Amino acid sequence: MRALAYFGKGNIRFTNHLEEPHIVAPDELVIDIAWCGICGTDLHEYTDGPIFFPEDGHTHEISHNPLPQAMGHEMAGTVLEVGPGVKNLKVGDKVVVEPTGTCRDRYRWPLSPNVDKEWCAACKKGYYNICSYLGLCGAGVQSGGFAEGVVMNESHCYKVPDFVPLDVAALIQPLAVCWHAIRVCEFKAGSTALIIGAGPIGLGTILALNAAGCKDIVVSEPAKVRRELAEKMGARVYDPTAHAAKESIDYLRSIADGGDGFDYTFDCSGLEVTLNAAIQCLTFRGTAVNLAMWGHHKIQFS
């Protein structure tokens, strides 16, 4: 199978030799991939990884799958084949994928030495999104959407209405990240917000904040084209290259409604400096949300 595969940090290659997706567990299905987005997580794996992927020469805790693996987890496609235990999807259905791989998915790899291993504490309590061994379809657990096809269990697949084209459907996964952030921080309507970074996640966060009743959204973004997009979506924009780092933070705090920082800040850039800035731009009793950072970074809380 043709794929763009991860072989290790700084080592992504096109290959014709990945294994074709095939059904093992009865509730699995094969998806013909139509579209798959490039996520910041993919970039972090390339520059700072492996994060979710196993080290070269090792296997993933959940699946026992080694490298190389096709990258990509923001995928949409059409069901090509279904296992005998699939109940709610059929060949020809358009689907998107919840790409997490957790303790609850171990059964899909019956030959793994970890198949009967006890679930982690988070999975036992139902918080599988913070599984101690969390990986992704397309980042560690198994090959993902930068390939011709992928196999997934039905519980991770969601049918897409016929009126939604598959290129739009591929945006559902990153938009779910944005909406989840709004829910987790218990955003209160009428509050103010700062978004640092206007890439796809930052722009998606604007949509989520508008839907949640945000009173004022400011976006800090160095790229002109992204600032223009954010402005079209109703945000006030700021170019952080206009000031030195300390002056940028002081300026951002001053332009917040009330002049003393924001109720909520969202780091959508994934850098040490941006998450630190998100914390420093808060008003008293404010909440900073990280939507971007994986890996090992030092954060300043003072």
NORFENTA-V496764 format. One record per residue. PHI is phi in whole degrees, 0 to 359 (999 if undefined). Layout:
phi=(PHI:PHI)
This chain:
phi=(999:282:196:261:244:266:252:150:307:69:222:245:223:280:221:256:238:283:296:296:294:217:282:246:278:296:264:266:216:258:246:276:287:258:218:209:282:265:262:302:299:299:293:298:298:290:271:238:286:283:253:269:295:286:297:301:91:242:234:282:301:284:257:68:277:266:278:280:222:295:278:98:230:265:244:216:190:239:295:257:204:233:281:293:263:286:251:244:234:221:303:100:293:273:220:242:238:276:273:293:235:222:306:292:263:302:300:290:237:297:272:291:295:261:301:257:294:298:295:289:299:295:294:300:269:92:265:291:291:241:310:297:245:308:220:229:291:105:200:112:287:197:297:241:273:277:206:288:205:211:250:220:278:301:296:260:243:233:291:259:301:300:281:262:292:292:293:285:300:295:275:297:298:296:294:297:299:296:293:300:298:296:291:296:279:54:303:256:305:91:274:252:214:244:248:256:104:245:283:305:290:297:293:297:292:301:301:294:294:300:294:272:86:294:283:208:242:246:241:258:205:285:276:301:297:285:298:296:296:298:294:297:270:103:267:280:236:217:264:292:281:287:224:293:305:296:294:298:295:299:294:299:300:288:270:293:301:104:75:223:99:255:292:223:232:231:275:246:251:83:247:303:293:284:291:299:296:300:292:287:269:281:279:298:60:278:233:259:238:262:250:223:270:233:102:241:231:268:244:262:257:251)
